Amino acid sequence: MTAWSGEREVSRAELLLDTAGLRYRTEHAEDRDQRGGLWARWRDGYGDGTPLWRLVNSERQHTAMEHLRCQVCGGRASHTGKGVLFLEGGRTAAAAARLEQGTVAQPPLRLPCALSPAGSARICGATVSR
């Protein structure tokens, strides 16, 4: 999900705000999620340049959330009889309740990626260090 320095968001000039709400001048089905939420578009450059660890590429986040793909490697998220593997920060009752209700902001993970050493992430089969 991390954005790369070779990628760029689509210009805000391509957005319109009218009586129907916020939309792209030329909108495509993949611009919205199943609930009608509008997602930012990105162009070019996946894997080009350096990872920008603090920025999220919303297209990859959207794909990971909608198709239950791992947020680190993009593979199929780990499943058990109890559901899909998600990690939520903190060990509070509120964090556990958010997971049970299905209201998380982060996509799921594959178990190997969740257990990988801090400071590295698998990208397209390679290891990228932060």
C-alpha positions in Angstrom: 0.0 0.0 0.0 3.0 2.3 0.4 3.3 5.1 -2.1 6.5 5.4 -4.2 8.3 8.5 -5.1 7.8 7.6 -8.8 4.0 7.6 -8.4 1.7 10.6 -8.3 -1.9 11.3 -7.4 -4.2 12.5 -10.2 -4.6 16.3 -10.3 -7.4 17.7 -8.1 -8.4 19.7 -11.2 -10.0 16.4 -12.5 -12.5 16.6 -9.6 -15.8 18.3 -9.6 -18.1 19.3 -6.7 -21.7 19.7 -7.8 -25.2 18.9 -6.5 -24.4 15.2 -6.9 -21.4 15.5 -4.6 -17.7 15.1 -5.3 -16.8 13.2 -8.4 -14.3 12.9 -11.2 -15.0 14.7 -14.5 -14.7 11.2 -16.2 -15.6 8.6 -13.6 -14.9 4.9 -13.9 -16.5 2.0 -11.9 -13.3 1.4 -10.0 -13.2 5.0 -8.7 -15.9 4.0 -6.1 -16.1 1.2 -3.6 -19.1 -1.0 -3.0 -20.6 1.7 -0.7 -20.2 4.5 -3.1 -17.1 6.0 -1.5 -14.8 7.9 -3.9 -11.1 6.9 -3.9 -8.2 8.9 -5.0 -6.6 7.9 -8.3 -2.8 7.4 -8.8 -0.7 7.3 -12.0 2.4 5.4 -13.0 5.5 4.5 -11.1 4.6 1.5 -8.8 8.0 0.4 -7.4 9.8 3.3 -9.1 12.0 5.4 -6.9 11.9 5.0 -3.2 9.1 3.9 -0.9 7.3 6.8 0.9 6.5 4.9 4.1 4.2 7.6 5.5 2.0 7.8 2.4 -0.6 5.3 1.3 -1.5 4.6 -2.3 -5.2 4.7 -2.1 -5.7 2.4 -5.1 -3.7 -0.4 -3.6 -5.5 0.2 -0.2 -8.8 0.0 -2.0 -7.9 -3.2 -3.8 -6.5 -4.7 -0.5 -9.7 -3.9 1.4 -12.2 -4.9 -1.2 -10.5 -8.2 -2.2 -8.9 -9.1 1.2 -5.4 -8.8 -0.1 -2.3 -8.5 2.2 -1.4 -4.9 2.8 2.4 -5.8 2.6 2.8 -8.2 -0.3 -0.6 -8.0 -2.1 -1.2 -11.8 -1.8 -4.3 -13.4 -0.5 -4.8 -12.6 3.2 -4.5 -15.4 5.7 -7.8 -17.0 6.6 -8.8 -19.3 9.5 -12.1 -20.8 10.6 -12.7 -17.6 12.6 -12.1 -15.2 9.7 -9.4 -13.1 8.1 -6.1 -11.9 9.7 -6.2 -8.2 10.6 -4.0 -6.4 13.1 -5.3 -3.5 15.1 -3.0 -1.2 17.1 -3.3 -1.4 20.9 -4.6 -4.1 23.2 -7.7 -2.4 24.4 -11.2 -3.7 24.5 -12.2 -0.9 22.0 -9.6 -2.2 19.5 -10.9 -5.7 19.8 -14.5 -4.5 19.4 -13.6 -2.7 16.2 -12.1 -5.9 14.7 -15.2 -7.9 15.7 -17.5 -5.3 14.1 -15.5 -5.2 10.9 -14.8 -1.5 11.1 -11.0 -1.4 10.5 -9.1 1.1 8.5 -6.1 -1.2 7.6 -6.3 -4.0 5.1 -5.6 -7.6 6.2 -2.3 -9.5 6.2 -0.7 -12.8 5.3 0.7 -14.5 8.4 4.3 -14.5 7.0 4.1 -10.8 6.4 2.6 -10.1 9.8 5.5 -12.0 11.4 8.2 -10.5 9.2 10.9 -8.4 11.0 10.0 -4.8 11.7 11.6 -2.5 9.2 11.2 -4.7 6.1 8.5 -5.4 3.7 8.2 -7.9 0.8 7.4 -6.0 -2.4 7.1 -8.1 -5.6 9.1 -10.9 -4.1 12.0 -8.6 -3.0 12.8 -7.3 0.5 12.7 -3.5 0.8 14.2 -2.1 4.0 12.8 1.1 5.6 
